[in-house]
Amino acid sequence: MVEAIRSLRVRGAPAIGVAAAFQLAHVARGFKPGTDRRTIERTWSRAVRDLNASRPTAVNLFAATARMDRVFQEHRAQPFTGLVHRLEREARKFFEEDLEMSRRIGRAGAGLIRNGSVWLTHCNAGGLATAGLGTALAVFYEAKRRGRTFSVFADETRPLLQGARLTAWELSASGIPVTVICDNMAGFAMARKRVAGVITGADRIAMNGDAANKIGTFGLAILAKHHGIPFYIAAPATTFDPELADGRGIPIEERGTAELRSFNGRRTVPEKAGTWNPAFDVTPAGLITGFITDRGLIRPPFGRTLKRALFPDN
Amino acid sequence: MVEAIRSLRVRGAPAIGVAAAFQLAHVARGFKPGTDRRTIERTWSRAVRDLNASRPTAVNLFAATARMDRVFQEHRAQPFTGLVHRLEREARKFFEEDLEMSRRIGRAGAGLIRNGSVWLTHCNAGGLATAGLGTALAVFYEAKRRGRTFSVFADETRPLLQGARLTAWELSASGIPVTVICDNMAGFAMARKRVAGVITGADRIAMNGDAANKIGTFGLAILAKHHGIPFYIAAPATTFDPELADGRGIPIEERGTAELRSFNGRRTVPEKAGTWNPAFDVTPAGLITGFITDRGLIRPPFGRTLKRALFPDN
């Protein structure tokens, strides 16, 4: 599992968290009734440590292992089968919460999808990034479940092609017509193909509504504004950072040059040329029509509205 | 040569025209002084026909073969060496005209490039698309010749990566610092890297200023407007179509699905998903700051200004 997370075979922050929780329950199931306590505790701690080290920045991963570890520490003195049972229940609960989060997002956004409409999405904010239904794609799945007929343009999403590889696979497997385009075709698709609106996911959202997401999201929001069509971000409350006032505080990961320089072993950029490879960008709140969240659809002005909807106890 | 044009090893409308002219001169040089007239004429006609069939839509190709054929027909009765000499001279003249066109475009635009500025370009409008210096890139070459220091972001330009492969090679070989980005990073580059402006080429320009160019150009023009930076198109007078009132009359070539579905033999889009692959888009005149042409820099309002600058005799 550590290898699978490290090599991105399991990707998407919620999916990583759920996978880590189940992996820890699996580790506990491996203990034999006769195993002595010290061996059990050593094995458990090593599993937690190894998982935490697999992706250094995935917040959901740390949340998942911390939750499982809390259950382990609370029940370590219990009879063996009781401990395993508790851990399995916690992992399942974590999984169910993620599924329920997706379902709520789907219900909050499905009403936006009219019959015959054409939507556009970027990267993969689908079931392959969460436990089941995703965020942006959860909206499409719920609209489909309600019998809506519509279709989706999926940006291929360079450099790693999550849109072409993952979103196109998910949507077509679910019977939703999907058309893959290169990222640079999105503007022309809006102009010529009557795109009704854009829905993407997000990686981190500030309390004024500025949102970090896969590189290219910012450009899409500008194109949507130019064409007078809505631009929505679908994300659970856990993606909003109550400590973050605005997007200036979001650090942007710049990844290595290899993702741009070659593809499938074939060099595409000459050696003397430089590359720039920001993995994310920040879309200012002013370009965002609304947030589709597990606490409902939130429209501007964001600021206080966001806080009230997402963190009512603060 | 026919094979080279067909397989896009020679690409870019002006470059195709020049290559065809030289190829016909080369065919004539191959005639032996003793060859009978009928064989010569048959060989010549076949060469013209084969070249014309290599790329069905390249206007410069037909212009080049027609010009060479006119010289052949006028001088076919002359002594053999005279005919060959005339054809070689015509091809060289065609080549020189193309070079001079690029030089004039470079001079018209070089003043825009300030020291320390950062520019952005799309696809390849460089020497690899013409006889020597290109259109958009001719501006950078002339600025460099004048001692300006500046750098250029090159969109990789999916699906065929002309920016990553060709523009990055040309600029870095000329000592101009170039940074390749994915197409979806252009907006973020404008926001974070202080891009001074955008210069692209064009494939066909209507008399109101609407311009067809490589897919993605339209989106770049919108992004430039959003950031308040200028968006220029560099093109010779021959790219403007005096018969075309506006961009609605420009047919958009939609290419096959293979360019998107796989890369270097590796499938990137699942079979059940569709693709859309327009090769060009149309940028409305209202988004264009100016045209950098071999007749000077032309600013809005276009309409009558364009006609007067480009077709003064009409």
Interface residues (C-beta under 8 A of the other chain):
Chain A: H122 F153 A154 D155 E156 T157 R158 P159 L161 A164 R165 A168 W169 L171 S172 A173 P177 V178 T179 V180 I181 C182 D183 N184 M185 A186 G187 F188 A189 A191 R192 K193 I215 G216 F218 G219 I222 L223 K225 H226 L260 F263 N264 G265 R266 T268 V269 P270 K272 A273 G274 T275 W276 N277 P278 D281
Chain B: H122 F153 A154 D155 E156 T157 R158 P159 L161 A164 R165 A168 W169 L171 S172 A173 P177 V178 T179 V180 I181 C182 D183 N184 M185 A186 G187 F188 A189 A191 R192 K193 I215 G216 F218 G219 I222 L223 K225 H226 L260 F263 N264 G265 R266 T268 V269 P270 K272 A273 G274 T275 W276 N277 P278 D281
